[in-house]
Amino acid sequence: MYECYIAAGSHVDVGNDENDRTLVEEYARNKAQITVVTFIHKRVFQTNALARTWYKPRDMSVLEHMAQGRVLWLEAKTHVNVSIVNVHQATAKRHDLQRQVTLLLRAMIDAALTQRRIMGGDFNAALSRYGYAQSASALYDKVDKFFQDFVHSTHRTLIESEVHTRRDLVRGSSASLDHIFTWNLTCTNTCTISGKAQQANCIGCVQNAMTMH
């Protein structure tokens, strides 16, 4: 029914505080990998989609760990060619990396403006955000604004979830961090995006899963 494509990385996005160091140790014990997974429906898409490199060799140093296993770019076919891009963006703490990834993705988009394209995933930046601590507002405002500028300037169609896709019931905060965009395709503009607990997250791997059908 589905054909599965996987890109596996080897790095966990963390900072330098105690919670982050604990997370690094836990991931190391369990040999965790950041993993981006895309499922494409065999009745809609032809098999053997081509995985494409989305950056040039000279960009690898600035991309750091984002060059491996964080963006899965597929060239697939129905009766026409369609690019399918699955993104697990760097965290807000690494807004410098977010910027580098976004600029390179934007360059790929600008180089083929008429290409049919679907882009989705966890962008770790919000179109809307609620209930976050004031102490973190400057950081989130920075990453959210840069992402929103990208969204509004690329002439895309945004397929919106009807609810925020990231929720913290303890802190009472929520945000729309998971998004789907299309270019040069006809589609509706609402959808249901599964929560993180439904994306096969498990000890030993962190998956960013996207299903196309």
N, C-alpha and C positions, 0 to 999 in steps of 0.2 A: 504493500500500500504506500509506504513512504520510503524515500531514500535518505540516508543520514550522512551529513557532512560535519566533520569535527575539526576544530583548530584548538590545540592545547598549548598553553603557556606554562610558565614555571615560576611566576612571581606573584606575590600577594601585595596589593596596594596598602601600605601602612605608613604611619608617621613615626614619631619618636616618643609618644607618651607610653605610660605603663600598660594600658589596655592594648595598644598596638603591638608592643613587644610580646605580650602574652599570646596574641593572635598569631604572630610569627612562629612562636614556639609550638603552638598547637598544630599549625599547618605543617611545620617541619616533621613533627612526630607522625602525622598521618599521611605524609608525602602528598600533600594537597597540590592540585593544579587548578589554575583558572582555565575553564574550558568553555568555548563557544560552540554551540551545536545548532545546526539548521536542518530541519526536516522538510523535504519537498515532496508533494503528492505525485505519485507516478502516473496517475490518470490525467493530470494537468500538465506536468512538466516532463520533458524527455529525460531519460536517465543520463548519467555521466556528465553532470554539470562541471564546468571548468573553474577551478579555484584560481583566483587572480591576485597577484601582488599589488597592493594599493599604495605603495610608496617606492621610491627609488633607493638603491643601495646607499647613497650618500645621506639618506634621512635616518638610517638605523641608529646612529649615535644619539640624535636628539629624541628619538622615540623611546629609547631605553627598552624596558620590558614590553612596552605596548606594541613592539614590532612582531611579537610572537604570541599567537593564541588569544588576541583581544579583538581583532576584526577579521571576520570571515567574509570575503567578497567572492561571490559565485556568479558566473555567467551561465544562465540557464536558458532553455528554449521551451516555448509552447508551440504555437504556429509562428511566433516572433521571438526575438531575443529579449530577455529580461535580466537585468542585473539584480541580484539579491544580496543585500549587505546586512550582516548581523554584527552589532557593535556592543562590546562591553567596555565602556569608556573608563578612563582613570577616575579615581575618586576626587571629590572637591578639594581635598588637601593637596592634590597634585594638579592644581589648575594650570600650571605651565604645560604639563603633558596633555591635559584636555585640549588646550589651545593648539598644540602641535598636531594632534590627531585630527581635530576639526578642520584645520587649515588644509591638511593633505586630502581629507575626504572632499572638502570643497573644491580643491583643484581637480580631482577626478570627475566631479559633477560638472564643473565648468568646461572641461575638455570634451564632454559629450552631452550637450544640452538637450538633444532630441531623444536620447536613449531612454527606453522604458526602464524604470528602476523602482525597487522597493528597499527601503532602509528601516531597520527596526532594532530595538534592543534596550539595554540599560545605559542611559547616557549620563547618569549621575549629575544631572542638572535639570532644573524644573521649569516648566511653563507656569506652574502655580505651586505655592508652598504655604503651609499653615502651621503655626504653633512651635516654630523652632526658636531656640534660645537667642536672645538679643546679642549675646557675646559672640555668636557665630554668624550674625547677619551680614557682616561685611564680606566674609568669605563666600557665603552662598549667593549674595547679591552679585558678586563678581562673576562667578561661574554661570549663574542663571542668565545674566545679561548677555554674556558672550554667546551662550547657546541660543538664546532667543533671537539675537541678531542673525545667527546662522539660519535659524528656522525661517525668519521673515524675509530673508534676502535671496533664498534659493528657489523661489517660485514653485514650491512643493505643495502637495495636498497633505494635510495633517489628518490622520485617522486617530481620533481622540478616544481614550477610555472614558467611560462615564463616571468613574471614581478615581481617586488618587491611588497609585499603584504601590506606594511605600507608606506604611503606617506604623507608628509606634504607639501602642495602646497605653503604655505606662506614662510616657511624656505627653501624650495627646497631640502629637505632631503627625503631619502627613504631607506628601508631595507627589507630584506627577513626574517621576523620573524615567519611566519606561514609555517609549514612543514608537510610532510607526509613521513613516512618511512615504509618499509615492510621487513619482514624476512621470508624466505622459501616460497615465493609466486612468481608466474610468472606475471609480469605486465610491462606496458610501463613506461618510466621514465619522462614523462611530463604531466602536468595537468593544469587546470584552477582553481585557488582558489579564491572564492568570496571575495571581499573587505569587510571591517568592516561594511560599511553601509548596506550590503546585508546579514549580519549575525544576523538580528533581534535584534540588540542592541536597547534598549529603556530605558526611565526613569523608574526606579524601578528595573531594572535587567540588568546585563551585561552577555550576553550569549556567550559561545564559542561553536559553533555549528559544528557538523561533520556529514555528510550524507554518509552512506555506501550502495552501490548497485552494 
